[in-house]
Amino acid sequence: MLPLLLLLFTVVPVVELYLLLEVGRRLGAGPTIALVLLTGLAGAWMARLQGTAALRRIQGELAQGHPPGRALLEGALILVAAVLLVTPGVLTDAVGLLLLVPPTRALAARAIAAWAGARVQVVHGPSSPGGAPWQGRAPGDVIDVEAEVRDVPGPAEQAAPRAPERP
């Protein structure tokens, strides 16, 4: 993990600085600044549109009773893309724009899901005497339980004395 952080916080800024200086040398200062501002504005606009669409997908999956795993991951990638696009730099803008392209984002989401799936171990909590209540159930299954509804007095009702009930 430390080498990755070292890479992110030292090598990437140096590469960004080099690329900005190189683009500035070839295009000039004005066009380079305009390019950085334009990619930031365009990226923010695209991230807003796609972020809203991702939020609708998440809400739709939740409304259908499905866990929105892939939609959440793609929404997170859109957020990362937005952060990269508002960060001045050529490399971060390129990666941010690539994450806003749906096929590229889907490819990145699949790669992240595979990477995380290989490193995550599902651990179940303590099981009940008859076995874990979730065993043999599919997502969306209904678990029927008996319950009793009680009228619980709030704090104000508990503090006020009650008049005796009349028979």
C-alpha positions in Angstrom: 0.0 0.0 0.0 2.9 2.4 0.8 4.4 2.1 -2.7 1.0 3.0 -4.2 0.7 6.1 -2.0 4.3 7.1 -2.8 3.4 6.8 -6.5 0.2 8.8 -6.2 1.7 11.6 -4.2 5.1 12.0 -5.7 5.4 10.5 -9.2 2.0 11.6 -10.5 2.4 15.3 -9.6 5.9 15.3 -11.2 4.5 13.7 -14.4 1.6 16.2 -14.4 4.0 19.1 -14.0 6.2 17.8 -16.8 3.1 17.4 -19.1 1.7 20.8 -18.3 5.1 22.4 -19.0 5.4 20.5 -22.3 1.9 21.4 -23.4 2.6 25.0 -22.4 5.8 25.1 -24.4 4.1 23.8 -27.5 0.8 25.7 -27.3 1.7 28.7 -25.1 0.5 29.7 -21.7 -2.9 31.0 -22.7 -4.1 28.0 -24.6 -2.8 25.6 -22.0 -4.6 27.4 -19.2 -7.8 27.5 -21.4 -7.4 23.8 -22.0 -7.1 23.0 -18.3 -10.2 25.1 -17.5 -12.2 23.7 -20.4 -11.5 20.1 -19.5 -12.4 20.9 -15.9 -15.7 22.5 -16.9 -16.6 19.8 -19.5 -15.7 17.1 -17.1 -17.8 18.6 -14.3 -20.7 18.9 -16.6 -20.4 15.3 -17.9 -19.9 14.0 -14.3 -23.0 15.8 -13.2 -25.1 14.2 -16.0 -23.7 10.7 -15.5 -23.7 11.0 -11.7 -27.4 11.8 -11.9 -28.0 8.9 -14.2 -26.0 6.6 -11.8 -28.1 7.8 -8.9 -31.3 7.0 -10.8 -29.9 3.4 -11.5 -29.1 3.0 -7.8 -32.6 4.1 -6.7 -34.2 1.9 -9.4 -32.3 -1.2 -8.2 -33.1 -0.4 -4.6 -36.8 0.0 -5.5 -36.8 -3.4 -7.1 -35.2 -4.9 -4.0 -31.8 -5.6 -5.6 -28.5 -4.6 -4.1 -27.0 -1.8 -6.2 -23.4 -3.1 -6.1 -22.4 -2.4 -9.7 -24.3 0.8 -9.9 -22.7 2.0 -6.7 -19.2 1.1 -8.0 -19.9 3.0 -11.2 -21.2 5.9 -9.3 -18.0 6.0 -7.2 -16.0 5.9 -10.4 -17.9 8.9 -11.7 -17.1 10.7 -8.5 -13.4 9.8 -9.0 -13.6 11.0 -12.6 -15.0 14.3 -11.4 -12.3 14.8 -8.8 -9.6 14.0 -11.5 -11.1 16.4 -13.9 -11.2 19.4 -11.5 -7.6 18.6 -10.6 -5.3 20.6 -12.9 -3.3 18.4 -15.1 -3.1 16.5 -18.4 -2.8 13.0 -17.1 -5.6 13.4 -14.5 -7.9 14.9 -17.1 -7.2 12.0 -19.5 -7.9 9.4 -16.8 -11.0 11.3 -15.6 -12.4 11.6 -19.2 -11.8 7.9 -19.7 -13.7 7.1 -16.6 -16.7 9.1 -17.9 -16.9 7.0 -21.1 -19.4 4.3 -20.1 -17.6 1.3 -21.8 -14.3 2.3 -20.2 -16.0 2.8 -16.8 -17.7 -0.6 -17.0 -14.3 -2.2 -17.8 -12.7 -0.4 -14.8 -15.7 -1.5 -12.6 -15.2 -5.1 -13.6 -11.5 -5.0 -12.9 -12.0 -3.4 -9.5 -14.8 -5.9 -8.6 -12.5 -8.8 -9.6 -9.6 -7.3 -7.7 -11.8 -6.8 -4.6 -13.5 -10.1 -4.9 -10.2 -11.9 -4.8 -9.2 -10.0 -1.6 -12.5 -10.0 0.3 -13.6 -12.9 2.5 -17.2 -13.1 3.5 -17.5 -13.9 7.2 -20.9 -14.9 8.6 -21.9 -14.0 12.1 -22.9 -16.4 14.8 -25.5 -18.9 13.7 -28.7 -19.5 15.5 -29.4 -23.0 17.0 -31.1 -24.1 13.8 -28.4 -22.7 11.6 -27.9 -19.3 10.2 -31.2 -17.6 9.3 -29.8 -16.6 5.9 -28.8 -20.0 4.8 -30.7 -21.3 1.8 -32.2 -17.9 1.0 -31.9 -16.0 -2.2 -31.7 -12.2 -2.3 -35.2 -10.8 -2.2 -36.7 -13.8 -0.4 -39.3 -12.8 2.2 -38.7 -14.0 5.8 -42.1 -14.3 7.6 -41.9 -13.5 11.3 -44.4 -13.0 14.1 -44.3 -9.6 15.7 -46.3 -7.6 18.3 -46.9 -3.9 17.9 -46.9 -2.0 21.2 -47.7 1.6 21.8 -44.6 3.0 23.6 -45.1 6.3 25.3 -42.6 9.1 24.2 -40.5 11.1 26.7 -43.1 13.8 27.3 -45.9 11.2 28.0 -43.6 9.3 30.4 -42.9 12.5 32.5 -46.6 13.5 32.8 -48.6 11.7 35.4 -51.6 9.8 34.0 -55.0 10.1 35.5 -56.4 6.8 36.7 -58.7 5.0 34.2 -62.4 4.8 35.1 -64.0 1.4 34.9 
